[in-house]
Amino acid sequence: MLRTYGPTCDGSLVEIDKADSIPEAATWIDLEEPTRDEEKLVEQCLGVGIPTRDDMIEIEPSSRLYEKNGILFMTMSMLFGVNEGQPASEPISFVLAKDRLVTIRYVTPKPVLAFVQHVRSEPDLARSALIVMLRLLDAIIERLADELESSGAEIERISNQIFQRRTEVERRSELRLEAVLTDIGRAQQLVAKVRETAVSTSRLITFLAGSERMHLPENALARDNLQNLAQDTGALIDHSAFLSSNLTFMLDASLGLISIEQNSAMKLFSWAALVFLPPTLIAGIYGMNFENMPELKWLYGYPFALTLILVSAVVPLSYLKRRGWI
């Protein structure tokens, strides 16, 4: 799909079979899952080829960030799928010409969707290509900050679930421990994807700030805005590292608690074996049918054997309790 935005462009869908050019007032050209005909129309407008999907998935910085004929080509990884519970990243390309910004994407992340709605309600936001670029970056960073804030709240909930006092029955719940590990894994996956997007955004901002266009006198205000965005992105990267270290600590703590639960179960079997071993030994001795066993013909032999078995079970049990092992 091909849509155009600008002071006099409302983002209506451009029908490729009815249009032979891009409106002159369009400052932002948005390509969502473009067809080859739509790509050709944009290439004709810019006078240069735009990145294909294969180009976008390249991970080398030289393939993602470069300048050609005074046009900046920038590709970054974008977070999406958070609301669906499956956070992932997908490359999005920005082609910044003198008076046009082209975005090529195959997903619709929340920041882009939110900015599209703002532009439609306030067309003046798209008065220039550079302003659109900065506004998009600001929306992306703001969304990342919101996701990190939500992740922080989720991590705090998991931490309370791990370390709060519980009864003996609750502490031995295997389902609870499994749920905690699952929650930690999901939180770590989201934080990792947020960090990936933040790092990719930081690289793009650094590249854009170093371009000749940003050093022009008329772009002094935009340069200051870009500097603020770079600082915000750095703060997000640091905060994501902090959250990731917290998750690592909670994972280690959860595994430690699981080990304690397993050790408690093994200790239970150990003292049970110690308590029942002497009675079993005594019962085994008197279960042997030898002819010359004095207790077999003794009147009190049977009560004596039962008493001996009971005492041999009570004595180890009392010793274990006195030592505080059970």
C-alpha positions as CSV (number, residue, x, y, z in Angstrom):
1,M,0.0,0.0,0.0
2,L,1.2,3.5,-0.8
3,R,0.0,6.5,1.2
4,T,1.2,10.1,1.2
5,Y,1.1,12.7,4.0
6,G,1.8,16.4,4.0
7,P,0.1,19.8,4.5
8,T,-2.4,19.0,1.8
9,C,-2.2,15.2,1.8
10,D,-4.5,13.3,4.2
11,G,-2.9,9.9,3.9
12,S,-5.4,8.5,1.4
13,L,-4.4,5.4,-0.4
14,V,-2.7,6.0,-3.8
15,E,-4.1,3.8,-6.4
16,I,-1.2,2.8,-8.5
17,D,-3.2,2.1,-11.6
18,K,-4.7,5.6,-11.6
19,A,-1.7,7.6,-10.5
20,D,1.5,8.3,-12.5
21,S,3.2,10.5,-10.0
22,I,3.5,11.4,-6.3
23,P,1.7,14.6,-5.2
24,E,4.1,17.5,-5.0
25,A,2.9,18.5,-1.5
26,A,3.7,15.0,-0.1
27,T,6.5,15.2,2.5
28,W,6.1,11.6,3.8
29,I,5.6,8.6,1.5
30,D,4.6,5.5,3.5
31,L,5.1,2.2,1.8
32,E,3.4,-0.7,3.6
33,E,4.1,-4.1,2.1
34,P,4.7,-2.4,-1.3
35,T,4.2,-4.0,-4.6
36,R,6.9,-3.7,-7.3
37,D,4.8,-1.1,-9.2
38,E,4.5,1.0,-6.1
39,E,8.3,0.8,-5.6
40,K,8.9,1.9,-9.2
41,L,6.6,4.9,-8.7
42,V,8.5,6.0,-5.6
43,E,11.9,5.3,-7.3
44,Q,10.8,7.5,-10.2
45,C,9.8,10.3,-7.8
46,L,13.2,10.1,-5.9
47,G,15.4,9.4,-8.8
48,V,17.1,6.6,-6.9
49,G,16.3,3.0,-6.0
50,I,14.8,2.2,-2.6
51,P,15.8,-0.8,-0.4
52,T,14.2,-4.1,-1.1
53,R,13.1,-6.5,1.7
54,D,16.3,-8.5,1.2
55,D,18.3,-5.3,1.6
56,M,16.4,-4.5,4.8
57,I,17.3,-7.7,6.6
58,E,21.0,-7.2,6.2
59,I,22.7,-6.8,9.5
60,E,25.9,-5.1,8.4
61,P,25.9,-1.4,9.4
62,S,27.2,-0.5,5.9
63,S,24.1,-2.0,4.4
64,R,21.7,-0.5,6.9
65,L,23.1,3.1,7.1
66,Y,24.5,4.8,4.1
67,E,24.3,7.9,1.9
68,K,23.9,8.0,-1.9
69,N,23.5,11.0,-4.1
70,G,22.8,13.2,-1.0
71,I,19.9,10.8,0.1
72,L,20.1,9.1,3.4
73,F,19.2,5.4,3.6
74,M,18.6,4.2,7.1
75,T,17.2,0.8,8.3
76,M,16.5,0.0,11.9
77,S,14.9,-2.9,13.9
78,M,11.5,-2.1,15.1
79,L,9.6,-3.7,18.0
80,F,6.1,-5.0,17.4
81,G,3.7,-7.7,18.5
82,V,3.8,-6.8,22.2
83,N,0.0,-6.6,22.7
84,E,-0.3,-10.0,21.1
85,G,2.1,-11.5,23.6
86,Q,4.8,-12.3,21.0
87,P,7.3,-9.4,21.0
88,A,9.5,-9.5,17.9
89,S,11.5,-7.1,15.7
90,E,11.2,-6.3,12.1
91,P,13.4,-4.0,9.9
92,I,11.9,-0.7,8.8
93,S,13.7,1.5,6.3
94,F,13.8,5.3,6.1
95,V,14.9,7.1,2.9
96,L,15.4,10.8,3.7
97,A,15.7,13.0,0.6
98,K,15.8,16.8,0.6
99,D,12.0,17.3,0.7
100,R,10.7,13.7,1.0
101,L,10.8,11.0,3.6
102,V,10.0,7.5,2.4
103,T,9.3,4.7,4.9
104,I,9.3,1.1,3.8
105,R,7.8,-1.4,6.2
106,Y,6.2,-4.8,6.3
107,V,4.6,-4.5,9.7
108,T,2.6,-1.7,11.5
109,P,4.2,-1.0,14.9
110,K,2.3,0.9,17.4
111,P,4.4,4.1,17.2
112,V,4.0,4.4,13.5
113,L,0.2,3.8,13.8
114,A,0.0,6.4,16.5
115,F,2.0,9.0,14.5
116,V,-0.2,8.3,11.5
117,Q,-3.3,9.2,13.5
118,H,-1.6,12.4,14.8
119,V,-0.7,13.4,11.3
120,R,-4.2,12.9,10.0
121,S,-5.6,15.0,12.8
122,E,-2.8,17.6,12.6
123,P,-1.4,17.8,9.0
124,D,1.0,20.5,10.0
125,L,3.1,17.8,11.7
126,A,4.2,16.7,8.3
127,R,5.2,20.1,7.0
128,S,8.7,18.8,6.2
129,A,10.4,15.5,5.7
130,L,13.0,16.1,8.5
131,I,10.3,17.0,11.0
132,V,8.4,13.8,10.1
133,M,11.6,11.8,10.6
134,L,12.2,13.4,14.0
135,R,8.6,13.0,15.1
136,L,8.7,9.3,14.1
137,L,11.9,8.7,16.1
138,D,10.3,10.5,19.1
139,A,7.2,8.3,18.8
140,I,9.4,5.2,18.7
141,I,11.4,6.2,21.7
142,E,8.3,7.1,23.7
143,R,6.8,3.8,22.9
144,L,10.0,2.0,24.0
145,A,9.9,4.0,27.3
146,D,6.3,2.8,27.9
147,E,7.2,-0.8,27.2
148,L,10.2,-0.6,29.7
149,E,7.9,1.0,32.3
150,S,5.4,-1.9,31.8
151,S,8.3,-4.4,32.0
152,G,9.5,-2.8,35.2
153,A,6.0,-3.2,36.8
154,E,5.9,-6.8,35.6
155,I,9.4,-7.5,37.0
156,E,8.3,-6.0,40.4
157,R,5.3,-8.3,40.4
158,I,7.4,-11.3,39.7
159,S,9.9,-10.3,42.4
160,N,7.1,-10.1,45.0
161,Q,5.8,-13.4,43.9
162,I,9.2,-15.0,44.4
163,F,10.3,-13.5,47.7
164,Q,7.0,-13.1,49.6
165,R,6.4,-15.4,52.6
166,R,4.3,-18.5,51.9
167,T,2.9,-21.4,53.8
168,E,4.5,-24.9,53.6
169,V,2.0,-26.1,51.0
170,E,2.3,-23.1,48.8
171,R,6.1,-23.3,48.8
172,R,6.0,-26.8,47.5
173,S,3.7,-25.9,44.6
174,E,5.5,-27.0,41.4
175,L,3.0,-25.2,39.2
176,R,3.8,-21.9,41.0
177,L,7.5,-22.3,40.4
178,E,6.9,-23.2,36.7
179,A,4.7,-20.1,36.3
180,V,7.4,-17.9,37.8
181,L,10.0,-19.2,35.4
182,T,7.6,-18.7,32.5
183,D,6.9,-15.1,33.5
184,I,10.7,-14.4,33.8
185,G,11.3,-15.8,30.4
186,R,8.5,-13.6,28.8
187,A,9.7,-10.5,30.6
188,Q,13.3,-11.1,29.5
189,Q,12.2,-11.6,25.9
190,L,10.4,-8.3,25.9
191,V,13.3,-6.4,27.5
192,A,15.7,-8.0,25.0
193,K,13.6,-6.8,22.0
194,V,13.2,-3.4,23.5
195,R,16.9,-3.1,24.0
196,E,17.5,-4.3,20.4
197,T,15.2,-1.6,19.1
198,A,16.8,1.0,21.3
199,V,20.3,0.1,20.2
200,S,19.2,0.1,16.5
201,T,17.5,3.5,17.0
202,S,20.7,4.9,18.7
203,R,22.8,3.9,15.7
204,L,20.3,5.5,13.3
205,I,20.3,8.7,15.3
206,T,24.1,8.8,15.4
207,F,24.3,8.3,11.6
208,L,21.7,11.0,11.0
209,A,23.4,13.5,13.4
210,G,26.7,13.0,11.6
211,S,25.2,13.7,8.1
212,E,26.0,17.0,6.3
213,R,22.4,17.9,6.2
214,M,22.1,18.1,10.0
215,H,25.0,20.6,10.1
216,L,23.3,23.2,8.0
217,P,22.4,26.4,9.8
218,E,18.7,26.1,9.1
219,N,18.7,22.7,10.9
220,A,20.1,23.9,14.2
221,L,16.8,23.3,16.0
222,A,16.4,19.9,14.5
223,R,20.0,19.1,15.5
224,D,19.2,20.0,19.1
225,N,16.1,17.8,19.0
226,L,18.2,15.0,17.6
227,Q,20.6,15.4,20.5
228,N,17.8,15.1,23.0
229,L,16.6,12.0,21.2
230,A,20.1,10.5,21.4
231,Q,20.2,11.1,25.2
232,D,16.7,9.6,25.7
233,T,17.8,6.5,23.7
234,G,20.9,6.1,25.8
235,A,18.8,6.3,28.9
236,L,16.6,3.6,27.6
237,I,19.5,1.3,26.8
238,D,20.9,1.8,30.3
239,H,17.5,1.1,31.9
240,S,17.0,-2.0,29.8
241,A,20.4,-3.3,30.9
242,F,19.3,-2.6,34.5
243,L,16.0,-4.6,34.1
244,S,17.9,-7.4,32.3
245,S,20.3,-7.7,35.3
246,N,17.3,-7.8,37.6
247,L,15.7,-10.6,35.6
248,T,19.0,-12.5,35.7
249,F,19.1,-12.2,39.5
250,M,15.4,-13.3,39.8
251,L,16.1,-16.3,37.5
252,D,19.1,-17.3,39.7
253,A,16.9,-16.8,42.8
254,S,14.1,-18.9,41.3
255,L,16.5,-21.7,40.4
256,G,17.9,-21.5,43.9
257,L,14.4,-21.9,45.4
258,I,13.7,-24.8,43.2
259,S,16.9,-26.5,44.4
260,I,15.8,-25.8,48.0
261,E,12.4,-27.4,47.3
262,Q,14.1,-30.4,45.7
263,N,16.5,-30.7,48.7
264,S,13.6,-30.6,51.1
265,A,11.9,-33.5,49.2
266,M,15.2,-35.5,49.3
267,K,15.6,-34.7,53.0
268,L,12.1,-36.0,53.7
269,F,13.0,-39.3,52.0
270,S,16.3,-39.5,53.9
271,W,14.9,-39.1,57.4
272,A,12.0,-41.4,56.5
273,A,14.5,-44.1,55.5
274,L,16.4,-43.5,58.7
275,V,13.3,-43.9,60.8
276,F,12.0,-47.1,59.1
277,L,15.3,-48.8,58.6
278,P,15.8,-50.2,62.2
279,P,12.2,-51.5,62.4
280,T,12.6,-53.1,59.1
281,L,15.9,-54.7,60.2
282,I,14.3,-56.1,63.4
283,A,11.3,-57.4,61.5
284,G,13.6,-59.0,59.0
285,I,15.6,-60.8,61.8
286,Y,12.5,-62.2,63.4
287,G,11.1,-63.1,60.0
288,M,13.8,-65.7,59.6
289,N,12.5,-69.2,60.4
290,F,15.5,-70.7,62.1
291,E,14.8,-73.7,64.4
292,N,16.9,-72.4,67.3
293,M,15.5,-68.9,67.9
294,P,14.8,-68.5,71.7
295,E,12.1,-65.8,71.2
296,L,10.0,-68.1,69.0
297,K,8.8,-70.1,72.0
298,W,8.9,-67.3,74.5
299,L,5.4,-66.3,75.8
300,Y,6.3,-62.5,75.5
301,G,8.3,-62.8,72.3
302,Y,5.7,-61.3,70.0
303,P,5.0,-58.2,72.3
304,F,8.7,-57.8,72.8
305,A,9.4,-57.7,69.1
306,L,6.6,-55.2,68.5
307,T,7.9,-53.0,71.4
308,L,11.5,-53.2,70.0
309,I,10.3,-52.2,66.5
310,L,8.4,-49.2,68.0
311,V,11.3,-48.1,70.1
312,S,13.7,-48.4,67.2
313,A,11.4,-46.1,65.1
314,V,10.8,-43.5,67.9
315,V,14.4,-43.1,69.0
316,P,15.7,-41.9,65.5
317,L,12.6,-39.7,65.1
318,S,13.2,-38.0,68.4
319,Y,16.9,-37.5,67.7
320,L,16.1,-35.9,64.3
321,K,13.5,-33.5,65.9
322,R,15.9,-32.6,68.7
323,R,18.6,-31.6,66.2
324,G,16.0,-29.6,64.2
325,W,16.4,-31.5,61.0
326,I,12.7,-32.2,60.6
